[in-house]
């Protein structure tokens, strides 16, 4: 029993010290950034991330450090990661747009229906946590409407509570679909950023395969398949091909 308590205490102290060290590294990186030592700042931010400290602000600051170092690939990667954690982060959106404007590849996105764009925006720009809050609120409204319908004595009140129950049930179903989609998007890591200055995209996953096109750092791709050190990617315009796994990094 004493050994068990001692082990728990040691684990707790180690975890606490680990977390404090990550915080120290992040604060140190902030100071280095203010001093203009962007390379050292980026290294300290990366070290903080390696120790398990993850936040939208940390990824945003690391993206800024890489942007100052003119490393567009890593900068865009960490802006995207910041927005993944906090979709409403305005500064990250603006800096991501600025970094994307400086990338070399210009890929025209395939046109999509308005409803598809609207649905994707709701799923990607609102976090699963926010959708869970909306879902619980709608569930409470539905439950209250049903209870009010059962207890109502007058016909007008029963009609009103019945209509409220129907509307809240439909909205609850829609919120459930959006919650599932948002959670799936948040937990999946199929999108990636080209982190090398230039990479070859080939017809098949082998070096001897003909080169299909060249992509440059900062370009966003979607991974659909992985095979022995190669990833099959799709661009925004629908073009597909294979590139080496170590040339891109998942968001």
C-alpha positions in Angstrom: 0.0 0.0 0.0 2.8 2.4 0.9 4.6 1.5 -2.3 1.5 2.2 -4.3 1.0 5.6 -2.6 4.6 6.4 -3.2 4.4 5.5 -6.9 1.3 7.7 -7.3 3.1 10.6 -5.5 6.2 10.2 -7.7 4.1 10.1 -10.9 2.1 13.2 -9.8 5.3 15.1 -9.0 6.9 14.1 -12.3 3.9 15.1 -14.3 3.7 18.4 -12.5 7.4 19.1 -13.1 7.0 18.1 -16.8 4.1 20.5 -17.2 6.0 23.3 -15.5 9.0 22.7 -17.7 6.7 22.9 -20.8 5.3 26.2 -19.5 8.8 27.5 -18.9 9.8 26.6 -22.4 6.8 28.4 -23.9 7.5 31.5 -21.9 11.2 31.3 -22.9 10.1 31.0 -26.5 7.9 34.1 -26.2 10.8 36.1 -24.8 13.1 34.9 -27.6 10.5 35.9 -30.2 10.2 39.4 -28.7 14.0 39.6 -28.9 13.9 38.7 -32.6 15.7 35.3 -32.2 13.1 33.5 -34.3 15.1 30.3 -34.8 15.6 29.8 -31.0 12.0 30.7 -30.4 10.8 28.1 -32.9 13.0 25.5 -31.2 11.7 26.3 -27.8 8.0 26.2 -29.0 8.7 22.8 -30.6 10.3 21.6 -27.3 7.2 22.7 -25.4 5.0 20.8 -27.9 7.2 17.7 -27.5 6.5 17.8 -23.8 2.8 17.6 -24.3 1.8 21.3 -24.1 -0.7 21.9 -26.8 -2.8 25.0 -27.3 -4.1 27.2 -30.2 -1.9 30.0 -28.9 1.2 27.9 -28.9 0.7 26.7 -32.5 -0.1 30.2 -33.6 3.1 31.6 -32.0 5.1 28.8 -33.5 3.6 29.6 -36.9 4.6 33.2 -36.5 8.2 32.2 -35.7 8.4 30.0 -38.8 6.8 32.8 -40.9 9.5 35.2 -39.8 12.1 32.5 -40.8 10.4 32.4 -44.2 9.5 28.7 -43.8 6.1 28.8 -45.3 5.3 25.1 -45.0 5.8 24.8 -41.2 4.2 28.2 -40.7 1.0 27.2 -42.6 1.0 23.9 -40.8 0.9 25.4 -37.3 -1.6 28.1 -38.3 -3.9 25.3 -39.5 -3.3 23.4 -36.2 -4.1 26.5 -34.2 -7.4 26.9 -36.1 -8.2 23.2 -35.7 -8.1 23.8 -31.9 -9.7 27.2 -32.0 -11.6 27.8 -35.3 -12.6 31.4 -34.2 -9.0 32.6 -33.8 -9.1 35.7 -36.0 -5.3 36.4 -36.0 -4.5 32.8 -37.1 -7.0 33.1 -40.0 -5.5 36.4 -41.1 -1.9 35.1 -40.9 -2.8 31.9 -42.6 -4.3 33.9 -45.5 -1.2 36.0 -45.7 1.1 32.9 -45.7 -1.1 31.2 -48.3 -0.8 34.2 -50.6 2.9 33.7 -50.7 2.9 30.1 -51.7 4.0 29.2 -55.2 1.3 26.7 -56.2 -2.1 28.1 -57.4 -4.7 25.4 -57.3 -8.3 26.1 -58.2 -10.7 24.4 -55.9 -13.4 22.3 -57.5 -16.8 24.1 -57.4 -19.3 22.7 -54.8 -22.9 23.2 -54.1 -23.8 26.1 -51.7 -25.4 23.6 -49.3 -22.2 21.5 -49.2 -20.1 24.6 -48.5 -22.5 25.7 -45.8 -22.5 22.2 -44.2 -18.7 22.0 -44.3 -18.3 25.5 -42.8 -20.6 24.5 -39.9 -18.6 21.3 -39.3 -15.1 22.8 -39.5 -15.6 26.3 -38.1 -17.3 25.2 -34.9 -15.6 22.9 -32.4 -17.1 19.6 -31.3 -17.3 21.0 -27.8 -19.5 23.9 -29.0 -21.8 21.5 -30.9 -22.1 19.3 -27.8 -23.3 22.4 -25.9 -25.8 23.2 -28.6 -27.0 19.5 -28.6 -27.5 19.5 -24.9 -29.4 22.8 -25.0 -31.7 21.5 -27.7 -32.3 18.2 -25.8 -33.3 20.3 -22.8 -35.7 22.3 -24.9 -37.2 19.2 -26.4 -37.6 17.6 -23.0 -39.3 20.7 -21.6 -41.6 20.9 -24.6 -42.7 17.3 -24.2 -43.3 17.8 -20.5 -45.2 21.0 -21.1 -47.3 19.2 -23.8 -48.2 16.4 -21.3 -49.1 18.8 -18.5 -50.9 21.4 -20.7 -54.7 21.6 -20.1 -55.8 24.0 -22.9 -55.8 23.1 -26.6 -53.9 26.2 -27.8 -51.2 25.5 -25.3 -51.0 21.8 -26.3 -50.7 22.9 -29.9 -47.9 25.4 -29.2 -45.9 22.9 -27.1 -46.4 20.2 -29.7 -45.1 22.5 -32.4 -42.1 23.5 -30.2 -41.4 19.8 -29.6 -41.4 19.1 -33.4 -39.1 22.0 -34.2 -36.7 21.2 -31.4 -36.6 17.5 -32.4 -35.7 18.5 -36.0 -33.0 20.9 -34.8 -31.7 18.2 -32.4 -31.4 15.8 -35.3 -29.5 18.3 -37.4 -27.3 19.2 -34.4 -26.6 15.5 -33.9 -25.4 15.1 -37.6 -23.2 18.2 -37.3 -21.8 17.0 -34.0 -20.9 13.7 -35.5 -19.3 15.3 -38.6 -17.4 17.9 -36.5 -16.1 15.2 -34.2 -15.0 13.0 -37.1 -13.2 16.0 -38.8 -11.5 16.9 -35.5 -10.3 13.4 -34.8 -9.2 12.6 -38.4 -5.9 13.8 -39.7 -6.3 13.3 -43.5 -5.2 16.8 -44.4 -1.6 17.6 -44.7 0.8 20.4 -45.7 3.8 20.2 -47.9 6.8 21.0 -45.7 9.7 20.7 -48.1 10.5 23.4 -50.6 9.6 21.2 -53.6 8.3 17.6 -53.8 7.6 15.2 -56.7 4.1 13.8 -57.0 4.2 10.5 -59.0 1.7 8.2 -60.7 2.4 5.3 -58.3 4.2 4.8 -55.0 7.7 4.1 -56.2 10.7 6.2 -57.2 10.8 4.8 -60.7 7.3 6.0 -61.4 6.9 8.9 -63.9 6.7 12.3 -62.2 3.2 13.7 -62.5 3.7 17.2 -61.1 5.8 19.2 -58.6 4.3 20.8 -55.5 5.9 23.5 -53.3 5.9 24.1 -49.6 2.7 25.3 -48.0 0.4 23.5 -50.4 -2.5 21.7 -48.7 -3.4 18.2 -49.7 -5.7 15.4 -48.6 -4.3 12.0 -47.8 -6.5 9.1 -48.9 -4.1 6.1 -48.6 -0.7 5.3 -47.2 1.6 2.5 -48.4 5.2 1.7 -47.3 6.5 5.3 -46.9 4.2 6.8 -49.6 0.9 8.7 -49.3 -1.7 9.0 -52.0 -2.8 12.6 -52.0 -5.6 14.6 -53.6 -5.4 18.3 -54.4 -8.2 20.9 -54.2 -8.7 20.6 -58.0 -9.2 16.8 -57.8 -5.7 15.9 -59.1 -4.3 12.7 -57.4 -0.9 11.2 -57.1 1.7 9.7 -54.7 4.3 11.5 -52.7 6.8 10.3 -50.0 5.4 10.4 -46.5 8.3 12.5 -45.1 7.7 15.3 -47.5 4.3 16.3 -46.0 3.0 16.6 -42.4 -0.5 15.9 -41.3 -2.4 18.8 -39.7 
